[in-house]
Amino acid sequence: MKIGNPNNPLEGITLEMMLTELVDKYGWYELSLDININCFKSNPSIKSSLTFLRRTPWARAKVEDLFRWHLRKQESDDSK
């Protein structure tokens, strides 16, 4: 996924797009290990997680940080 620009890699990427890609790549279990929030552990769904993340700035920041790391890792893997 290459939507953002070098100065702001999250530009044009919605929270739903980030979460969907992270879940597809790592799964709910791995996400719950990386980011310890109940919406990833107990009956996880995209809809319930988005509701929580939109209302909880610190949790959204953790998801965005993980997604930035994911993008950097993806770019370094692509350059190999």
Secondary structure, DSSP 8 states (H G I E B T S, - for coil): ---S-SS-TTTT--HHHHHHHHHHHHHHHHHHHHS--GGGTSS--HHHHHHHHHH-HHHHHHHHHHHHHHHHHHHHHHT-
